[in-house]
Amino acid sequence: MGAASPFSWPIFPKTIAAKFVDQQCGSAMAGIHIGFMEIAMGFADIVMIGGMEHMTRVAMGNLARPDGPISPNLSLFTDPAFKHWDMPTTMNMGFTAEKLFGMSGLTKDDMDKWGVRSHQLAAKAQKEGFFKGEILPIEAEQGDGKMMLVDRDQSVRGDTTLQQMKDLKPAYRPDGNITAGNSSP
């Protein structure tokens, strides 16, 4: 049995509509979009949105291969009518980030400096308890069967230096600029 929950769930009647959105790293934002549209179109007066981004369980790998973790409709990649959509890029946020970087006018050094600053500010905010009211603590079973309380963003690296950031290899393209340090975890 795990630790007692530090909160209690509100109880809603069965007549309250609900939906679950699973778009991996975009689920919370997609929920906000849906909630906005519900209100804007007059279908709802009030909406409640909750989101959880859980990238650990996203199928990663070569998404364009038919034997990869996701099998897309290959005609989207091979039919010239769809070429303008640049499907390999649209299916991979890292490729999208590389494309946007090329259009941004930024340098890799700009991104690395921003990444270091972001990690340092996030670590400071964590230490000061800034996110306590925004992150719902949950227990997560680990590979060894032990339970771990997840109550903070585990990707924040407050001791990151600019040199460490510069030394990271590109994550998506051998000649790319997007790394694990200067992009969203």
N, C-alpha and C positions, 0 to 999 in steps of 0.2 A: 504494500500500500504506500502511495506517495505522500508527500507533504500536503497539508491542508491548503486548499486554494485561498489566496489572499483576497479574493473577490467573490461575489455571488452573481450568477447569471440572472438577468431579468426574465420573468415568466410572461410569455405572450400567449394570447389565445390562438387556437388552431386556425382562426379566420385571418390571421395576419399573413400576408403573402411574403414569401422569401425565395431567394435564389442563390445558388452557389456559382461563382465564376472561377474557373481555373485557367489562367493564362500565365502560369509560372511567375516570372518576375513582374508581370503587368497586371496581376489580379486586383490589387487594391485600387490602382488607377482606373482600371476598367469598371470596377464597382462604383467609383465616384462618377464616371461618365454616365453610367446607366442611371444612377440616382438623380443626376442633374437632368437627364432627358425625361425621367418620370415626372419630375416637378415642372419642367419647362413645357411639357406637353399637356399638363393638367391632369395626369393620371394619379398624382400623389401630392399631398400637401407637405408631408414630412417623410424623409427616408432616413434609415440608419445604415451606415456602411461600416463594415469591418473588413480588414484585409490582412492576409498573411502571405508573405513572400517566402517561399521555401525552395530555394534553388538547389539545395542538396539532392533532391529527388528528381530533378529535371533530367530527362534523357539527353546526355551530351554525346557528341561524336560527330562523325561525318553525316550530316543530315541529308545530304543530297544522294547518298548511296541507298539503293533499294534494300540492302541488308542492314542498314543502320537502324538506330533505335526508333526512328520515325520514318515511315514510308509515304512520302508525298506522291501526288500524281505527277509522274515524270514528264508528261506532256507540257506541264508548266515550265519545265526547264529546256525542252527540246523544240517545241513548236515556236517558230519565229513570231507568231502572233502575240506571244507573251513576253518576248525579249525585253520590251520596254519596262517591264516590271522588275527586272533584275532579281529574279527569284532567289539565287544563292545569297544575295545580300539581305533581302527582306526576311529570310528565314533564320537569320543569325544576327543577334544584336551586336556581336563583336564586329562583324563585317559592316554592319550599319554604322557603328562608331568609327571605323576606319574611313568609310565613305564621308561621313560628316566632318571628320578631322580634315580630310583633303579639301573640303569646301570652307573651312573655318578661318583660315588665315593665321591660325595658332601654330606654334612650334611644339615639338615634343617637350622641350624644356619648360614651356609655359604649362603644359599639362602636368608634368612631373612636379613642378612647384605647387600647382593647385592641389594635386593629390596629397602632397606632404602636408600642406596647410589644412586640407579637409580632414585628414587623419588626426592631426594635432587638435583641431577644434572639436572634433567628435569625441576624442578621448577626454578633453577638458569637460565637455558637456556631460559625458557619462559620469565622470568623477564627481561633478557637482549635482548629479541627480536630475538633470534637465529632462531626460527622456523617461523617467520613472512612470509618469502618468500616461505615456504613449505606447508602451510595450507591455503586452499582456504576458505575464509569466506562464510558461507551460513546462510540463515535465516531458522530457524526450528520452526514450530508451536508447541506450548506446549499444554498440556491437557486442559488448561483453555482458549485456543484460542489465547493467547498472542504470539507474535513472539519473538524469542530469536536469537541474532546473535551468531553463534558458530564460533569462530575464534582461538580456542586453544584446546588442548587435555584436556578434562575435568576430566580425571582420575588421573592426577598428584596431589600428596599430599606431598607438600614440608615440611610440619610440622610433617611428620611421624617419629616415634621413633622406635628404635629396640624393646623396650618393647611392644609397640602397635602391631608391626609385629608378635612378638612371641605369643601374646594373640589371634591372629586370628585363628578361627577353620578351619580345612581342608575343602576344597570346593568340593572335588569329592569323597573321600573315608573316612569313619569314622576314619580310622587309617592312613590316608594319610599325605603327607607333603606339598602339593600344596595348597596355600591359595590365597585369593584375593589380598594379598599384595606382595607375592613373585613370582607372575606369571604375564604374560602379560595381561593387561586389555583388 
